Amino acid sequence: MNIIVINAAPRMEAGNTQAVLNPFLVGARQEGAKLDIVLLGKKKINQCLGCFTCYASTPGECVHDDDMPAIVAKISAADIMILATPVYLDGMTSLAKSFVDRLVIFLDPHFEQTENGLRHPLRMAFPKKLFLVSVCGYPGLSNFDPLVLHTQRIAKNLHSQFAGALLRPAVFSILLGKKYPDRVKNVMDAIRIAGAELVRNGGVSEQTLATVSGDICTVEELMKTANSYWDKELASQPRLW
């Protein structure tokens, strides 16, 4: 199985998104998946101009000369695409959105009637399944609702099956391994199991996903820890006034 992993976190390997991706991809590799990881922060991906050049003037080819064509080729060869993005103001990062907008190149401009209403047919092969991996600083799964809905609609428009979402709220709490070693280990183990289940079963069980998103500390402790961190950061900065 070929999986393309799109890491749309601006901090790339140094971010919390990658910290969650790492065990997930270990599990996928253990099941024999071949992974191709794309760090969008290292790629030149221009914003879609809405010019429709890829629809008519040069069908299937974008007017931009950037890194997107090479990524498109990898996407076409994949069985599953994993979109990994932290939650930024209730949605995906700007890196992710610019990338997603450019996926219009996969679509033919004509309309066709489907069970989901009028849709554009695919011009070229797109992965059969789309899976979301996301992290959020806030506690509670409801913070992911807009992003999950958006990703589901992206999958629908690209004639791909939405295979689910691995969501880790209160992501900073995974740094509390010294204080809560068993809780953090349970979460990280479940993330690895989720990667294996996606490859083995085509999806991830509700039980595994629930363990991934489970509480590590209380909301009060999370708030106290976060506020203390930012108080120290603010105090360490030179005053400009």
Steps between C-alpha positions, in 0.01 A plus 500: 500500500628844405421787735585864440521705818449875467640679805352849485638620834715815465748364757525174303707237688535727804126537554244312706338368182817307417525380861164328450577390145820320602343207690209491255740448209695240698180298524430542130851384408466197727206392282710532185385840372733694272501862616581817310512800735461853363585796721303786350710753691796405282309519173417787270125484448343810355141595571233402250413798278159372401599551138369159382806456278525140628138445392514620141815666362740231624277220634651343808793742513516800730630838390734510801860378475555363849529174697137393466530285182747265670267469799202437272684210337564346842137548602378325184716197583375471862225283643443726801575867561551614857449871558672606823435851629468668837185698568552869429201720588253213459641379169804376311822694459551737208757252364234231496236723340730617220587136433135385505392777263757380248344151504242638258739381229369146564154600380345526155296820454181323385224426748360153557209378710606293802338383822655813657342732245682668212874442516799531271631158386861410562746584224774282649532241775461625856556281811200285584513612862573825684593495870545798732755534780468812712603649833360789699611691807150523641343206685189340355424335167245767402791728408563275198144509364550767229823338378353150491195621306723687254715191444193284448379738229844504336487121482148511353598748228805293408299174485702359790377316808550691824669230707482680832697738718760452771458797733713598798357790703697667781808390307743665741397248763696229319808681632404399855663159468698536824191583704257263326715233333226238473241739356738643241621152406141381451433789264821457300449122477146557372632739235737230377219243500285744300762513225510122485120473494469748213726285283364165616129584509461812288386697803558548873276360772295734716662352810849583376400852399338556840820396675703736280282795598466406868581740782852497640448777755211714620393815319606701805849349495531558129402864539738552793791336316440693178456834673813447708699423184383817328560710810864385496529563125361851534726577796808388306438740212661845496250780535481736206314773682 
